[in-house]
């Protein structure tokens, strides 16, 4: 099924879901337990279709990149296809070397081949084949860095001048003194907090692998570092990490406090929308987690129209009150005192990357346990440089301690 067909199917599923809600709500506006379970299944289908669309879009982009022509023309003659060259313990060279070692017929080439199969007890591993596909769980999509302003710095501290108060003009009488007003400047600093991740792996696994395991480690490090960054950019408290947009002291302003600890109303979202000044609404986006989206999908505006609308265009996000909606697992769930929805121009969150990310292989540190360490470190900081550019919806009540 094509992306277009999936989008059309998702849109139809959403229309069916809206119709189901309208026809099955009781007089008090509440669904029965049975109808609520049916709705949850319908909503799950919409979510699954959205995820499949995202996967296909990413796959299409990768395919597009891989299909680009090379810069070097092919000048050689076609060759007869060769049999796949096996490597590691599955290779012919390793098998020959193994049995030569068993017969005590060793030389430099044999020992070199057998270095692929030394186990933690000092012996050699019996040759076999190794599955070349590494099975991995899918990762949650990380969005915050895409929405923020990023820059690279080579120094330890980056200073940002910020206008904290603006001057104004005044009406004055003829020959009267003109009052002095001027802008007030402040200064924010973005430092370089250290972020690190360490993986240990047995020498046996490294030697067994027919695929590029070190390349996998680099990818895994990128994921771990990105996960930690996204969490800090959203809920970080500045203690050895960046300040997040939800931080009480250095984060965004609370534009609306919900009347309930467990529910959000359409009027509260509309109020949050207009609590953000018009210049920032132009590039405003919504940020929340998936469980909050599941609540908001059921809400209608004063004209009886559903506030959340699915995307119909490839690569475009869903919308809420006409503005793009993004989700992140780092945004808290609905609960007493939690800040659960952000709306604003997130380009006013600045992320400073210190130039250079290190990646090291630690051969000796864990040698006594038959393991090799892989270490990656980077330095990064971030903060919201203009709090008024983002407004938050906070649930009623004190946050759980």
N, C-alpha and C positions, 0 to 999 in steps of 0.2 A: 504494500500500500504506500502511495506517495505521500510526501509531506502535506501537499495540498488536500489530498483526500482525508488524511488524518485530521487536519484543521477543520474541514467541513464536518467530519464525524464528531469532533469535539464540540463544535458550535451547536450541532443538532442535539447532542447529549445535554448541553447546558440549557437549551430551550426546553427540552423534555423535563429537565430537573425543575426549571422555573414553573412550568405548567403543573407539575406534580405538587410543588409547594402550594401553589395557589388553590388547587382543588382539594387538598387534603388537610389544610389547617382547620382546626376547630374554631368555634366562635371566639375563643380567647386567644387565638393566634398560635396555639401550641399544637405540635404534631403528636399523635399517639405513639406509643412505644414501637408498635409494628411499623407505622409509617416512617418513624425516625430511622429505623434500621434500613428500610428501603431507600430512604434518601441518602444515608451514609454510603450504601453500595453505589448509587448513582454518582455521588460526588467522587468516590474512589475511582470510578471509571474515567471521570474528567481529569483527575490528577494523573492517572496512568497514561492517558493519551497525551497530556502535556509533557510528561517525562519522555515518552517515546518520540515526540516531535523534537524535543531538545537533543536527544541522542542522535536522531537522524540528521539534524542540522549540523551537529559537531562532526559526525562521520562524513557528511558531504564536504565540509570545509577541509578536513584532513585529506580526503580523496582529491580535492581540487589542488591542494598543495603538492601532493605526491605525483600528480599527473603533469606537472610543469616540465617542459622539455629541458634537457641538460644543455649546458653551454658548449659542450664539446661534441663535434660531429662523430658519428660512427664510421670509421674508415676500414676496420678489419673485416675479414671475410667471416661469414657464419661458420661456427664450429659445431662439430658433432656434440650433442648434449652429453655431459659427463655425469656419471653416477654421483649422488650426493656425498660430499665428503663428511664423514662422521668425525666427531671430535670427542675429547674427554675419554671416559671409560668405554664409550661405544666405538671408538676409533679402532681401525685395524692395527695401527701402530701400537696402541696401548695393549690390545689383546696379545700381539706378538711379544711385546716387552714383558708382559705379565708372565707368560709361560716360560720365556727365557730366564726370568728371575727365579721361577720355581725350579728350573733345572740348573740354577747357579751359572747361567751364561750371561753375564752382564758386561756392558761397556758404557761409555758416556751417553750414547744415544738412547740406550735402554733405560738408564737411570733418569735421563731427561724426560722420556715419555712417561715413566712411572711416577714422576713428581705430580702428575695429575690425579693420582689415586692413593696417596699416602693417607692412612686413617689416623685417628687420634692415639692409637696404641702403637704406632710405629711400623705397622705392616702395610700391605697393599690391598686395595679393594678389588674384588672380583669384577672383571669387565661386565657391563650390561648396558642397556639403553636407558635414555633419560627423556622424559616427556619435555618437549620444547615449549609448550604453552603454559604460562604461569596464570593460574586462575586467581582473579582478584575481585573483590566486591567493588561496586560502583561508588564513586565519591559524591558527596553533596557538592552542588555547584557553589563556588565562592564568588560573591558579586561585589563586595564592598570596594575592593581596590579598583574595580572597573568604574565605579561611580565617583571616586575621590580624585583629588588632584595629587599627582605624584611627581617627585623630582629626585635627582641624585645629587648628593653632596660629598665632597672629599674631606671636609673638615668635621670636627666633632660636634659643633653646635651651629645651627642655622638660625639667624635672627630674622623675625618677620615684623616689620612695622605695621601697626593696625590703627586706624582712626577710630578712637573710642567715643568721640563726640564731635559733631559737625557744627561749624559756624553758620550764621544766618544773616540775612539782610534785614534792615529795619526802616520803617517809615519815620521820617524826621521833619520837623518844622524848618522853615527857612531860617538860615543862620544858626540853627541849633547844633549842639555837639553831636557828632556821629558816634554812637556806641561801638566799642571794640568787641568784635566776636571773632574767634578763630577756632580752627580745628584743634582737638586734643588728641595727641598721638600716644599710643601705648606700644608695647613691644612684647612679642611672644617668642619663645625659643623652642626649636625642635632639636633634640639631642640625638643620641644613638644608643638605644637599648640593645643589649646582646641577646640574640635568640639562637638556640642551639638544639640539635637533635643528634642522637647517637644510636646506631644499630650495631648489634653484635651477631655474627653468623659463624657457624661451624666451618672449619676448613673443608670438611667432607662435602658440605653443600656447595661451597665455592668451586671445588674441584669437579663435582658431579655435573655442574650446570652446562648444558649445551647452548643455552641462550645467554645473552649479555647481562649477567646478574648485576654487575656494577652499574650499568645503565639503569636497571630497575631501581637500584638504591638511590641514584640521583633523582629519579622521578618520585620515589617515595619520600625523600627528604623535602623536595619541593612541596609535596602535599602536606607534610607535617608542619613545615614552616608556614605555609599559607593558612592552614587551619588555625594555628596559634595567632597569626596576625589578625585574621578576621575577627576572632573572639576579642582580642585586645582593642581593635579599632571600634568595636561596638560597646563592650562592657568593661574595658580596661580602667583601672583605678590610678594609674600613674606610678605605682609602686614597682619599680624595676621594669615597667612596661609602658606603652603609650596610654594616654587618656582616651577613653572611648566616648562616643557621642551620648551615651546614657549616663555618664558620670555625673554625680550630683553637683560637684564643684566646678568642673571644667567642661562639662558637656553641654548639650542643647537645652533650650528653655522648655519648660512644661507649658504647653499651650492649653491643654484641656485635662481636667481630672474627672474621670468617669464617675457616675453616680453609684455604680455597682462595683463589687470586687470581682465579679465573675462574668459580666456581660458588657457589651458595647452596643450603643444605639446609633442609628443613622444620623440623628441630630448631632451627636458628639463628634462623628467623623466630619460632618459639614462644618461644625464650629472649629475643629482642628484645621481644616482646609483654609478657612478664612482668618485663622489666628496668625498664619504666615503672611507677611507683607507681600503685596502684589509683585514687586520686583523679583522676589525669590520664587514665587509661584510659577513664573515663566519656565523655569527649569526644574520645577519640583518633582520629586518622586516619592513613592511610599516604600517603607521598609518595615517588614514584620516577619513572623515565622509562619509556617504552614498551618499550625493549629489555629492561629488567629484568623488567617484567611478563611478557614472553614466556617468560622462564625460570621465573618463579614459578608460572605457570599449569599447569605440568607436575607440580607438587609435591603430595603427599598427606600427610595427618596420620597419626598412629599407628593410626587406625581405618580407614584406607584411603579416606578421603574427600578429594576435591580441596579444597585450602585456599582457592583463588580461586573465587568464585561470581559469575555475571553478575547484573546488576540486572534485576528483573522489573517494577518499578514506575516509572512515568513521572517523570523528574526526579531519580531516586535513583541514586547511583553504584554501581559494582560493589563487592564486599566481599572482604576477606581476614581470616580468623579472626573474621568477624562485624563488622569495622570498615570504614568507607568507604575506598576507594582512589582517589587522585587522581594524575594524571601531569603532569609538567612537563619540557619539553626542557632546562631549565637544570640538572636533577639529572644528575650525571656517569654515564657508562656503567660497567658492570662492568669493573674493571681493578685492577691491583696498587695497593693502598693507597687506593683511591677510596672515598668515602663515598656509598653508592648507595641506601640506604633510610632514610627518616626515619619514625618513629612517635611520635605524641604529640599534645598539645593545642596547635595552632598559634595559638590566640588569645592565647598568651603572647608571640607576636612582635608588637610594637607598631610601627605605621607612623605617622609624624607628617608630615602634609602642611602646608606653609606656605600660608596662605591666598593664593589668586590664582595663576592660570596665564596667562602673557603670550603673545600671538600678534601678530607684527608683519609687515607687508609692507614690504620694503626696495626702494623704487623706484629709488633713485639708486646704491646700492652697486655693482650689476653692470650699470648702464646701458650702459657702453662695450662690453660683450659682448652686448648685446641680450637681457639676462635680467632677471628679477625674482626677488628672494629672499624666502623666507618663513621666519620664525624663531619657534620656540616654546621657552619656558623655564619651568621650575618648580623648586621647592625641596622636597626630601623627605629623610627619614632613617628608619631603622628598625633595630631590634635585638631580640634575644631577651632579655626581661627576667628570665626564670627558666629557666636552662639545664636544670634537672632535669625540666622539663615536656615535653621532647622527647628521645628516645633515637635513636641512629644505628647502622646496621650498616655497618661498614667492612671492605673486603676485605683479605685478608692481603697482606703485602709492602709495600715502599716505593712511594709514588706516583711515577709517571713524571715526571721533571723536564723 
